[in-house]
């Protein structure tokens, strides 16, 4: 007896009704202008869309997804046309393959799915929109691919070819290069191998060429290297070194912007780089042990180096250019559903899809805010129904879509990996009056994610009853059921205090049913869920926030009907204020203040305790990087795959901050993490000006006092003839030297002498002159904080590891010297504001202080996923206000892009640098 395919009853529509009648329609002109030149980049008149759709969504639909040449009868011009094209194709395939009990069920599927699309409740990934149902083009429906490459020239050249085919189809691919022998190993015919980094150069050039000729978007790619590969250090520094070149060339007058005419000379820029680390490596970092690098061909140990030094190099390179990210191999494979089919070696370009080599994943995302009513009640039944519809649609797609290679087609159809996810989480939490960085926000997000994945697997089990489990299920039955059980176990760790009973009940009950069905019927899909960046499709659904991201800022830019743009306060803000109990008068006052001042800080009638609800990824009320990591940790145990998200850090963040972020991400059970320190890359700047407000009376009074004090000390205050001084030796990279600081009787520094090795050299002479200038500044009243603020993070050679236990790495001699002076002469509060702390101060906040005995791997394993219980109390992190100052201009329409997950997306035309 067949199990009935639950979830295909009608929920949003009724039998015989037109799903398009659920919204009002209008015709409008789609137009995108180039921000830099004012020229029209795209225009299509008379586009038919629902009246509720924004102009941004209309422009994206028209430019990205309508097929047929502009100005011809074949050109699509209505959302109805696209919805019919996609859904009717899927329904036809489903009937052919036996997915529906009868024609009525097929009609139900089609009506309900069309309703979701036109009401912006859900969206498939981009290839579905511009490929499925289009005559004469390959029916490629997947955005994400994982390739493989072996240690042969044929395999390497085939890698280039496969990437090219995938990029041409508008999708992205990732590959782990660790099977390629290192540059320290010999070739069979004699000589030394080139190593994987050299082949990355060729693949990067290929991707850049295809990017230039492609019309859909940039080539999106990921390259990965295991942490025990002999060439790992060269790999770590590839992009950082190129970034230094870019800055040097930019300073010399070359156009090095993202699309600058001279930017082609910088290599390795078309890929995200990630280091694949194991628990063994992370344990060695905590214990301060050496780490071995093994030959690819023989397995012998070719080099040993301190694990902490290698981790510091990863953090330093990421500080300079945002690459490499880190993927946690042991965690990834602990959650592997089909281990007998081979390990998980790679990922897609944004690190959310992780499964077998030579495989693909088609994605779809749900707009969470559409399921929250005006009273703050989440529509659990509607959400689950949407999950079921999408899983059926995606699985139909797997068996009928075209693939770039036969090998990918074979693996994809055998394991049927799906990637359902969501967008607008940040807006949902704000609308509920919950801070993104809070126990309540994390628990609520974990419950929703648990329901999504649990019901996706439930639907997959019912599909298995009707059309059979995936081909590899029998061989990996134990692994599949083990991982489903792991998901179920973590539900008990969600703090139910913060979750409404109906939501928590669904999160618990669904896994009991799913486990029972999986045991009985098997599973249709080896993976079902992940969290993609949802860049283009998030804008298509008019989401305030993409993927798992918090809001970027409280003020948004909106494209107007008829052209032009305007700024407006995010509409989630008044909804959040209503949830928090503010009356309309207070709401109007607060919204007006935000609109005028571009910040919520200082808004009238706003209670201070509610300020965290409105914290954003950027601005002056910012979420710390720990908050980003904690949210990822809360939902990761309820995802088949991983999470595409960039952990944002301000420009003032240090190498130690990034290193700590990588360690904390591993400890909290993430599968991968990428960081982005604001303004760490050369690019066309997003011109965001800080708010300017008239000074208050108190500020004026304070300024006058400071000026008076400065005036009183405008004359030189000489040091006494006999004075105390401190002298210390230092070494930065290969440069050694001595610094002597002369002090006033009260302990203030009044002069500094810096001597470096190689006397008579230009460097020694410049440092002598520099010492005199700083000394005169100190004696004329320039505060030490001013010098520290100006000179810390200055970068030039020599730079690197130091012999100072308090300052383990310096970006230049000047950076080291003023960090040392700050530690010696500024109090802890002042140094914290400047982002300068000693090693002891930084490790004090770590869960596993490096100077203490670290926990065993068993203890760490038992703590994985525990992020959904109340998190350990982390130290407050003071972060300076920051804005996105280096977002690129869109290469399609010239407008400024914004960060979305690990990518950038254009809010005007939807162009993305990623793979969603």
N, C-alpha and C positions, 0 to 999 in steps of 0.2 A: 504494500500500500504506500503510495507516494505522500510525503509530507506536503501539506499545502504551503504555497509560497506566500508567507505572511508579509503584509506590507503593501500589496498592490490593490487594496480596496481604496476607494476615493476618499480623500480628506479635504482637499482644497476646491474640487470641482464637483459637479453633479452630472449624472448621465444625460447626454443629449445637449448639454450646454457648451458654449464656445469658450475655451479657456482664455482667448484674447479679449473677451467681453468683460473680464475682471478688472480691466483698466481703461481709462479714457485715452484716446490717441490723438495725435496732431502731426502736422508736417512742419518741419523747420529746416533751416539751412545749416549744414555742418561746415564749419570754417576754422582752420587753424592757421594762425599767423606766426611768422618767425620773430621771436622776441628781439633778436639782434638787428634785423634788417627792416622789419615791418612788412616784408613781402608775404603774400599768401602762400603758405606751404601746402595746404590742401583745402579743397572746397567741393562740396556736393550739395546741391539745392534739393529741397523737397523731400528730405529724409523723414520717414514715418517711424515715430517712437511714442511710447507712453508719455503723457503730459508730466508725469512725476519724475521722469529721467532728467538728470542735469545735462547742461551742454557738454560738460567734460565727457560724460558717459556716451552721449550722442556722437561726439567727435571720434571717440575711440572705436565705437561700433562701426562708424562709417569708414574711417581710414584703415583700420586694421582688419576688419572681418567681412565687409562687403566684397563679393567677388565679381569679376567682370570689369572690363576696361571702362574708365570714366567716360561719360558721354555716349555710350553705346546702349542699345536696348538690353544687352545681356547684363548690364550693371545692376546689382541688387540695390534696393533703396528702402527697404522696410525691415524692421526687426521681425515682423511676422514671417517674412520670406526665409530669414536665417533659421528661426525657430522651427519652422516646418521642414526646412532642408535637413537639419541635424536630427530632430526627433523622429520624423517619418522614416529616415534612413535607419536609425537604431531600432525602431519598432519593427520595421520590415525584416531586419536581420534577426531580431529576437523571435519573431514568428517562425522564420525559417529554421532556427536552431532549437525550437521546442521550449523556449523560456516561458511561454504563456499557456495557460490552460485552454483558452479559447479566444475568439476574436474580441469578445467584450473586455477581457482582461488586457489585451493588447491596446484597445482603445483607451482604457483607463490609464495605462502606463503613458501613452502619448499625451493625453490631456493634462495629466498631473505634471509631467515633466515640462510641458510648454508653460504651464502656469508658473512654475518655479523660475524659469528663465526670464519671462517678461516682467515678473514682479521682483526681480533682482534678489531672489531668495537663495539662489545658487548659480554657479557657473562652472563649466568645464574649462580645462586648460586651453591655451590659445590654439594649438594645432587642431583641436576639434572644431573650433569656430571657423577657421579658414580652410579646412580640408574636407571635413566629413560631408558627404552628399554632393560635393562638387564634381561634375563630370570631367573626366579627362585628367585628373590629378591623382597622385597616390593618396590613399585614404589613411595617411599617417595621423594617429590620434594621440601619441605620447609625447610629452615634453622632455622627459628625462631618460637618459641612457647611461649604462655603465659598460665600458669596453674592457678588453684585456689585451695585454701585449706580452709576448715571450721574448726570450733572449736570442732572437734571430733577426737578421736584416729584413727578411720577408715579413715577419710579424710587425716590425717597426714601421715599414712602409705601408703595410695594410692598415695599421692604426691611423696613419695620416689620411688614407683614403676614406676609412669609415667615418672619421670625424668630419671630413668634408661633406659627405653625403648627408650626415645628420644636421650639420649647420645649414646646408642648403634648404632643408625642410623646415627650418625655423625652430629647431630644438637644440638641446645642449647635451654634453656628454662628459663623463669623468673617467679617469683611469688611474690605476696604481702601477707605478713604473718600477717597483721593487724587484721584479724578476729580471730586469736588465742588469747585467754585470757592471760592477763599478769601474771607475777609472784607475783603480789600484790593481785590477786583475788583468790577466793576460788572455789574448786571443789564441784560438787553437792553431792558427797558422803563424803565430809569432806576433810580437808587438803588444801594445797595451790598448785595452778597450777605451772607447770614448766616454762611456758612462751615461746614465740617463739624462743628466742635465744638458748635455750637448744635443741630445735628440729632442729635448723640450724646445730648444731654439728653433729647430725646423718646424715642429708642430705649431709653435707660436706664429711663425711667419705665414704658414698655411692658413691658420685661423684668421689672421689679420687680412689676408687677401680676400678670403671668402666673405668676411665681415664687410669689406669695402664694396663688394659686388652684390651682396644680399639685399633684398628689399624688405625683409620682415623685421629683423633685429640683428644685434651683434652676435657674433659667435660666443656662446657661453660654454665654458669648459672648466674642468677641475683636474689638477694633477696631484698625486699623492705619493709620498715616499715613506717607507717604514723607518722607524727611529734607529734600527740597528743596521741600516744600509751604510756601507763605507763612505758613500758620497753625501751623507746627510747634511754635513756642515755646508758644503757647496750649495746644496738645495735650499737650505734655510736662508742663505744670504742672496740668492739670485735676484729677487725683486728689490730688496733693500739697496743693493749696489746700483741697480738701474735707477732707483729713485734718486740716489745721490747724483748720478749723471744728469738726470732731468733737472734737478735744482741748479746744478752748475751751468747747464746750457740755458736755462731760463734766465739766470743772472747775467749771462752773456748776450741776452737779447733774442734768443731763439724762441719760437712759438711752440711751447711745450704743453699747451692745454690738451684736454682729452681728445679733441679733434684738431689740434694744432697741426700746421703743415709740416712741422719738424718732429712731431711726436713719434713718427714711424721709426726713428733711430733708436728708440728705447725698446729693449727686448723683454720678453716674458710677461707682457701686459695683458694678454688676452685670456689668461687663466687665473683661477683662484688656486693657491697652493696650500696644501695641508700636510702636516706631519702626522703619521699614524703611530700612536704611542700605546704601549701595553701597560698593564698593572705592574709588571715587573720593573719597567723603567720608572714609573711614578714612585714606586716603593724605593728604588735606588736614589731618586732625587731626595726623598724625605730623609733617608738614612745617610745621605752623603757618600754613597758608594760609587765606585767606578762603573762605567758602562762599556760593554764590548760591542764592537762593530764587526759583523761577520761577512765573509766573502759569499757572494751569491752562488758561485759555482761549486765551492767545496765546503762551505760552512765554517772554515777556519777563522780564528780571530785575527783580524788584520790590524786593529787599533783598539786602544783603551783610552778613555777620557772620563773626567768626572761627570756624573749624570747631572749634577747641579749646573755645571758649566754649560752643558748642552741645552738644558732647559732655559738658562739665562740667555743663550744665543737666540733661541726661539722667541723669547719675550722681547729682546732688544730689536730683532729684525721686525717683529710685528709693531713695535713702538714707532719704528721709522717709516713703515709703509703699509701696515695692516695685514701683512702676510709674513709667515704662514699662519693659518688656523691650525687647530688641533683636533684630531679624531681619536677616540678612545677605543682601541681595537678590542680589548678584552670585554668591555661592556657591550660593544656592538655584537660580538659573537656569542655573548651570554644570552642575548635575546634573539638569537638566530632560530627561525622556525624550521629551516631545512638544512641542518648541519651536514647530513650525509651527502647532500648535493655539492658540497664544497664550502669553504669559508667565505665570509663576506670580506672582500679585499678593498672595494672601492665605493664610490658614491657618485651621485649626479653633481652638477656644478655648484649647487647651493647646499649640499650636504644633508638634504632631508630624505632623499631616497637612497637606501643602502640595502643591497641584496646581492644576488649572484652576478658574477661577471657575464658579459654579453647578454644583458637583460634590459628591459625597459619598464616604465611605469607611467600610466596616464593618470592625471590629477583632476580633482574637482573640489571646489571649496564652497562652504555654506556661509551665508551672511548672517551671523549670529544675532545682530541687532533686530532683524526682521521677526525674530521669535520672542521678543520681549514686548509685552503689552504696556499700555500707559500706566498701569498700576504696579509695574515692576515684576509681573509674573511671567516666568519663562514657559513657553509652550512646548512642554516635553513631548507630547504626542505628535505635534506637527514637526518637531525636530527629528524625532525617530523615523517618521514617515519619509521625510526628505532623505535621510541617510539611506533608507532601504531603496528608494527610487534610484538614487545615484549609484549605489553599488550594483544594482541590476543593469543599469545603463552602461556603466564602465566595464562590467564583465562581458556584456554583449560586444562591446567595442574591441576587447582584447582578441576575441576569436575572429573578427572580421577585418580588422585594421591591417594596413600595409606596414612593413618594417624596413629599415634601411639595409639590413643584411639578413641572409637566411639563418645565420647562427642566432642573431637576436630574436628573430621570429620564432625559432624553435624553442628557445628558453622562455620567452614571454608567454607563449601559448601553453607551455608545459606547467608553468608555475603561476601565471595569471596574477601578477602583482598589481595591486591598486593603491591609489594614494588619495583617499578622501581626507579632507581637512576643513579648516574654517578660516574666516577673516572677521574683523571688527571686534575681536575680544577686548581690546583696549577701550573702545567706545562703549561696549556692553557694560564693563565694570564701572566706568565713569557714570553711565546712566543710572546704575544701581546705587551710586554714592559710595562705591568701594574703591579705595586706593589700589592701584595696580601693584604697588609694593606693599602688600599686607597679607596677613594670614587669611583674612576673609577673601581677598581677591584670588589668592592661590587655591584655596579650597574650592571656590565656586568654579574656577577654570578647570581644576582637576575633575570635578564631578561631570561637567559637560563633556570633557574629553573622554572620560570613562564611558559615558553613555554612547558617544559617537562610535568609538572603536568596538565596544561590546555589541552594539546593535548591527554594526557592519559585519562582524564575524557571525552573528546570529543569522543575518540575511545570507551570508556566504554558505552557512551550513544548510539552510533551506534550499539554496540553489544547488548544492551538492546532491540533495535528495532528488531534485528534479532533473538535472543535466549532468550530474557526476562530480566528484571531487577533482582537484587538479591532479595531473598525471603523476607528480612526484609525491603525492600524499601518502601512499602505502609505504614507500621507502622511508619517509620521515614522519610517520604518524606520531611517534613518541615525542619528537622535537616540537611538532606543531602543537600537540596537546599540552606539553610542558610550558610553552610560552603563554598559551591562553590561560593556564593556571596561574602563571606569574602575574599576569594582568589582574586576574581576579583577586589574588592575595593582597595586592596593593590598594584595593578599594577600602579595606578596613583601616588604612592609614590616613584617609581623608578626614579632616577635622569636621565632623558633621554639625558642629555648633554653628558654623558659618553658612551652612547650605540649607535651603528650604527643604522640608521633608519630602515633597513630591519629587524633587530633583535627586536628593540623596537616595530615596527609595528606588528610583529607576536605575541609578548607578550601581546599586547593589544587586537588584533582582535580575538585571539583564545578563550578568555574567553566569549566574546559576543556570539559567535557561540555555545560554550559549555553550557552556561546558557539556551539558547533557546532550544537546543536539550534535555537537562536534564528535562526541564519543559514539553516537548512534549513526550519524550520516556522513561524517567526514567534513572537510572544508573545501570550498571551491577555489579559494584564493590564498596563496602563501603569505601575502601581506595585504592589509586593507587601508591603513591610515598613516598619515604623516602631516606635518605642518609646513606648507610651501610659503614662499614670500608673497604670493597673490598680488603681484604688482599691477599688471595690466587688468586682470579680471577683478581685482579689488576696486579699481577705479571704475570699471564697467558696472559694478554693482553699487556705485556711489558709497563705498565704505569710508568712514572717517579714519579707520586704522586698518593696516594690512596685516594678514597672518596673525601671529601672536604678539605683534608689536604694540606698545602703548602709543598714545597719540604723539605725533611729532611736535605739535604745537597747538595752542588754543586758537590761533588765528589762521584762517585758511584763505587761499586764493580761489576765486570762482570765475569760470568763463561765462560770459553773458550771451543770451540770445542776441544775434545781430553783431557779435564781435565785442572785443574789449574784455577787461577783467575787473574784478573788485575783490577787496578783502572783506571777510566777515568772520565773526566769532563762531567757532565750531558749534553747531546746533545741539551737540550732546551736552554742552555746558548748562544751558537753561534747564534741560531735562534732569541733569544731575542735581542742580540746585533745588528743583521741585522735590526730588527724591529725598533730599536732606532737610526738607521742611521749610524752605524759604518762601515768603509770600511774593506776589508778582512785583510789588514795588521794589523789594530788595533785589530780585532777579534782574529787573530792568537796570537798576543802578550798577550792579556788578558787571553785567554784560556791556553796558555803556563804557564803564571804566576800562575793561579789557580791550574794547574796540579802539579807545582813544590812546591807551598807553601800551598796548601790545603785551601786557602782562597782567596776571591776577594778583601779584604781590601789591599790597596796599589798597586793594579794592574795598570800598566802603561796605559796611554791614556783613562782611565775610568773617565768619568765626575761624580763628586760627587753627583749630583742630581739624577743620575741613580742607585745609590747604593741600594735604597729600592726595586728596581725591583728584586734584587737577594737575598733579605732577606729570611732566611729559618727558619724552626722550631728549629734548633739547630745550634751551631757554634758560630762564633764571629760577625756575622751580623744577629742578631736574631729578629724575630717578637715578640713583647710584647704580653702578655696574652690578653690584651685588643683587639689587632688585631684579635686574634682567635675568641673571643666572638663577635666582630663586624661583622665578616664574617658570622658566624652562624646566627646572628640576621638578616642579609640581606636576606638570603634565606629561613629562617624558615616560613614566611607567605605563601610560595608557595609550601609547602610540606604537604601531608596528615598526615604523621607520624612525626618523629623527626630526629635527626642527631646523628650518632655515631662519636664522636670526642673527643679527649682528649686535653684539654687546657694545653699546656706545660709551665712549669715555671722552672727557673733555681734553682739550689740547694740553692742559697742565698735568694730565696723568703721567705717571712715571713708569719706568720699566718694571719696577717692583709691583706696581698695581696690576700690570698685565700678567706678570708671572703668577701673582696670587689668583687672578681670575682664572687662569688655566688650571691651577691646582684645585681651586674650589669647585670648578666645573666637573672635574674628574671625581672628586670626593662626593659630590651630590648626584652622581649617576648619569650625567649627560652623555650622549653618544658623540657629540661634536660641538665645538664652539668656535666662533670667529669674533674678532674684536675690531673696532674701528676707532682710532684716536683722532678726534677732529683735527682737520688741517694737516694730516700727516702725509698727504699726497699732493703732488703738483696737479693743478687742474684749474679750469675756469672757475672763479669764485662766485658763489651765491652772495650777492651784496645784501647783507642783513645788517642794518645799523642798530646799535644799542639805543634803547629808549633814552630820550632826553627829557628831563623834567626840571622845573625851576627848583632851585635849592630852597630848603626850608630855613626858617629863622635860626633853628638850632645848628643846621649845617653851616650857615653863614658865620655864626658866632665861632664855631669850631675852626673854620677856615681862617678867620681873623687871628685867633690865638696861635694857630700854626705859623701863619705868616709873621706874626710878631716875634715868635720864638726864633724863626729862621733869620729875621732881620737882626735880632740880638746877637746871632752867631754868624752874621755874614762876614765878619772879619775872621781871619785865620786863627784858630786856637792851637797854638804850638804845643807840642809835647814837652814835658820837662827834660832837662839835659840827662838826668838819670831816670830811666823808666824800666818797668817790667816788660818782658816780651815772652812769646811762646814760639818755639821753633819745632817743626816736625818735618820728617822726610816723607816723600810720597813717590809712587810710581803709577803712571797711567800708560797702559800698553807697554811700549818699550822705552818710554821717556821717564827718567828719574829726576828728582829735584828736591829742593828744600824751600819751605815757606816760613818766614819769620814775621810775626805780628807784634808791633809795638803797641803798648796800652797806656791810656791815661791812668792817673791814680785811682779813679773809680772803676777801672776795669774795662772801659770802652776802648775799642780798637781805634788807633789813630794813624797807623801806617802799616804798610806791608811790603816785604821784600821777597821776590821770587827768583830763585836761581835754578836753572835747569842744566842738564848735562850738555856737553858739546859747547863749552864757552866759546864765544867769538862767532857763533852761528847766528843767522838771521833770527831764529826763534828766541835765542837767549837775549839778543838786543831788543826785540819787540817786547819781551816779558819785562825787561828792566824799565822800558819806557811806560809800559802799562802799569807797573807797580807805582811809579811816581805819580801818574795821573790819579790812580785810586787813592793813594795816600793824601794828595792834596784835596781830593773830594771829601774824604773823611774829616780832614782838619777844617774844612769850610762848612761843615754841618750837614753834608749829604748823609741821610740815614743808611745804615747797613742794609735794611730791607730793600731800599731802592736799588742798590748794587746787585743784591741777590736776585731780585725780580728780573733785572735786565740781563744778567749774565748766565743764570742757570739755564740749562738746555741748549746753550750755544754749541753748535756742532762744527768741528774741524779736526783734522789729524794733528797729533796723535790722540786716539780715542780707544776706549775698550775697558778691559778688566783692570781694576786697581788693586793695591795691596792693603787697602783700608777696610777693616771689618764693618765699618758703619756705612761706607759708600762703595758698593761692590762693583759698580760700573759707572763710567763717566763718558759723556759725549765729546769732551775736549778737556784740555788742561784748565781752562777758565771755568768750565762747568764744575769740575772737581773742586777747585780752590774755593769757589763761592758756596758750594754745598758744605764744605768743611767749615768755612767761616760761619755759615748759618747755624750749624750744629753747635759750634763753640760759643756763639755770641747772641743768638736769638732764643727766646723762650719757646716752649713746645707749641703754644697756641699760635704764635706768629709763623713758626715753621710749618705747622699743619695747614695754615691758610695758603702758604707758598707751595705746598705739596712736597715738603722735604722732611723725611723721617729717617731715623737710624734703622739698621737691620732689626735690632731688638724691638723697636717700636712697631715696625711693620709686622713682624712675625707674631707679636703678641695677640693679634686678632685672628691668626690662622687657627683652624680647628686642630691642626697637627703642627705645633711649633717645631721648627727645624732643629732646635737644640735639644728637644725632648725625644724620648723613645717613641717612634711612630707605631701606630697600630699594625697588626698583621693584615695580610690580604684577606684572611677569613673574616676578621672584624670589619674590614671595609666592605666586603661582599654583603655581610648581614645588614649594613646600613644603607645599601643602595636603594634608591627609590623612597627613602624615608622622608623625602622633602615635603610630602603632603601631610605629615604630622607637623605640629608647630615647630618651625625651624629653630635651630640654635640661635640664641641672641647674638647677632653680629654687631661689631662695633659700628657706631655711626661713622659714615664716611663723609667728610666735608668736601664737596666738589664745587669748583668755581662755575659760575654760569657759562654756558657755551652754546653756540649756534652752529649750524652746518655751513661752514665757510668755504667748502671746496667741492660742492656738488657740481657735476659736469652739466654742460648744456646738452640738450637732446640733439642727437645727430640727424633726426628726422625733421624736426620743426624748429629747433633752435631755442626752445624754452628751457628754463632751469629744471633739472630733474631733482628728485628727492630719494632718500634712501628707503629701500623696502627689503627687509631681510638682509641677505648678503648682496643685494643688487641695488641698482638705481632704476627708478621708473619716472617717466614723464607724465605729469598730471594733466597735460593738455592733450596729448595724442596717444598715450598709453605705451609708448616705446619703452622697452625694458632691456637692461643689460644682462638679465638673468634668463631663467628657463621656464617661467610660469606663464 
